[in-house]
Amino acid sequence: MQTYRLREVQPADLDAMARWLPPDAERTLPAQGAGEWWLAAVGPGAETPIAALRVRTALGLDRPRYWYRVGCMVHAAAELGLFQRQSTLQLGNDHTGAAELADLAVDAARLDHEQARQAQRALQAECLRRLHAEAAAGRCTADTIVAELPGRRDAAGRSPFWDGLGRHFHAGDPDEARARFGVAWRTQVAALMPRQCIYVSMLSPDAQSAIGQVDAGSAAIAEALLDNGFARGHHVRIDDGGPVFERRIG
């Protein structure tokens, strides 16, 4: 098994990392005392990071974060012998205050699938260790940690989930907005999304099938999360339907 050296991301790393960080990832080092860490994994005999992630001890307290909760609605008429179960989406802020593993990324040009999984598994385990210590010292009050991954995209890079739902309420290009505003754009576009319960059956088949699916480029990261005790929750990202993984701290 490959071993990796874990360390804080340094200013000298940023240019090299820009090539493989997610489009909406933050590119600035965490401020002192901000309750964040940005960790990198470095391979044997190397100095340039090949994987990274950012940890936030409490999310959504300065800027609201939105997700769709995937739920269920039952319509029944006992006298007629009718029963129908519908999957639903409800916009909300359920994970406000949770800790977060964010900007999870690997240099796919330098790592194969298993190496990417191992590097992310080591990074995530270190972050969990730090969060346990922070919680024990009273510096982290979150009892849950979440990690969201990008949703499925087609060969042209388009999100079937966005095309089937979000585009009806915001005609702009989500990739352009993501590149311009980073993760904050989802907070802005959430103001345009419906607050009413959405029946999944009203979406296109492609949009329905994309709900909770991980984009192929993040499959190794998803496996590493499962290795570290995370499980798929009941929430998805509002832009591409990507899943939110979660686990307890402790």
N, C-alpha and C positions, 0 to 999 in steps of 0.2 A: 504493500500500500504506500502510495506517495505521501510524504510528509511536507507540510508547508509551514513557513514561518509567518506568524501573524503580527501585525504592527499597525500603528495609526497611519492613515494616509497623510503624506507630506506634500507641500506645495510643488516639489519637483516631480511628483507623480502625475499631476493633473493633465498635462498635455498628452501623455501616453494613454491615460485612462479615458480621455475624451472619445477615443475611437470606438470603445466598446461599452460605454455606459448607456443605459436606457435613455431615450430621447427626452423624457420628462424628469430625469435625475437632477438633483441639485449638484452644482459644480463648485460650490464654495466650501471651505473647511468650517466645521462647527465652531461657533464662538465659545470662548471660555465660559464655563458655567451655564451653557445653554441646555444642558440635559441631553446632549447628543454625543455620539462617537461615530467616527467613520473609519472602519477597519479594512485592511487589505491583507490578502494572502500572497506571499512571495514564494516562488519555487526554489528548490535547492540550488545554491550557487548563483542565484540571480538577485537583482535588486528591484526590477520593475514588477509591479503588481500584476497578477493574472486573475484575480477575483476580488470583489469588494462588496460591502454592504454598510448601510448607515443604520444606527439605532437611535430611536427617539423614545424617551421615557414616558412621554404623555403626548398624544396627538389630538388635534382638533380643538385645543384650548385657546389658541390665538386666531385661527382661521378655521371655520367649520369644514369638516370633511363629510362627504356624502357617499352612501352606498345604496344599492338596491338590496332589500331583504327578500329572499326567495321564500315565499310562503305557500299556503294552501287555503282555498276557499271551497266549502262544500255547499251545493244546492241540492235539496232533497224535498220530495213530495211523497210522503209515505202512502197517502191514499191512492196515488196513481202508480206507486211502485217505481218511482223515478229517483235516481241518485246520480249526481254528477260532481266530480272532484276537479277543481281547476287550480293549476299553479299560478301564482301571482308574484308581482314585483311591487315593492313599496319603498319609495324614497325615504331615507332617514339618516340619522347620525349615530347609530347604535354603538359604534366603537369609540366614541369620544372619551378621552381620558386613558385609553389603553396604551400600552407600550407598542412600539412598531419596529419591525425589521423592514427597512426601506431601501430602494435603489439596489436591489440584489442583482448582481451582474457578474459575468465571467468573460474572459477573453477567449471567445470561441475559436479564434484563429490559432491559438496556441494550446488549447486544451481539447481533448476528446471528451465524449460524454461522461465516462467514468471519472476522469480527472476533474472535470467541472463539478461533478457531484461531490467528490471528496473535498475539494477546496471550499465549496460552499458549506458542506457539513461541518468542517472545522471552524469556519468563521461563525456560523450560527451557534455552535456549541459554546464558543468563547463568549459570544454576546449573551447567551442565556446565563452563563456563569456570572458575568458582570451584573446582569439584572437581578439575579438572586442576591448578590452581595449588596446591591443598592437597596433592594427591598428590605433586607435584614437590618440595614443601617437606617432605615426610615427615609431614605432619599428618593425612593420610587414608591408611589402609592398605588400604582396599577396592579391589578391582579390577573390581567390577561395580556398576552402579547399577540399581535396579528402581523400578517405578512400578505400583501396582495401581489399577484402576478399578472402579467399582461394576458389578455384573452386571445382567442384564436383569430388569425387573419388569413385571407386567401392569398393566392400566388401574386396578386397585384399589391399586397400590403393593406388591403381594405378590411375593416372589421364588419362582419355580417351583423353583429349585434347593433353596432352604431347605425348601419344603414337601415336596419329594420325598426329602430326605435328613436335614437337620438336625433337623426337627421330630420325627422318630422318637426322638431322643435328648434333646431339650430342648423341652418343650411351651410354654415361655414365649414371649412376643412379642419377636422380635429387634429390631424398631424401638424398642420401649420400652426394651429393654436398651441399645441403641446410644445413645439419647438420654440415658440415665441415667449410663452408664459410659464413653461414647466408644469409641475403638478398643480399649481394654483389655478390653472385654467378650468379644472374640473369643478372647483368651488364656484367659479363664475357661471359656468354653463348649467350647473344644477339649478340656478334660479329660473331657468327657462323650462326645466323638466316638469311634468305633471306631478302634483302632490297626491292625486287620486290613485287608488289601487289599479294596477294594470294587469289585465288577464293575459298570461303568456300565450294562450291559444290565438290571440288576435295578432300576434307577430308573424312574420314570414317563417316558413320552416327553417331556413338558414339561420335566422336570428334566434329561433328557439333552440336549435341544436348547439349554438355557440355559448349558451348560458353556462357559466362555470367551467368552461374548457380552457386549459392552459395552452398558450401558443407553443409550437414545437420548439422554438429557440430557448424556452425556459423549462423544458422537461426535466433536465438534470437538477435545476434549482428546486423544482417541486419535489423531486425524489429526496433531496437533502432535507427539506422541511419535514417530510414524513419520517425520515430517519431520526430526526431530533424531536419527535413526539408531537408535531403539529398535525392537525386534522382539518379537512375542508369544513368550513362553517356554512352558514346559510346566507352569506352575503356575496355580492359580486360588484365589480367596478362599474361605474355608470357610463364609461365611455366605450368599453369593449367587452363587457360581461366577464372579464377575468375573475378567477376565484379569490376569495379571501381565506387564508389559512389562519388557524388560531390554536392557542394552547394556554394553559394556566402557567403563571410564574410560580415556581415552587414545586 
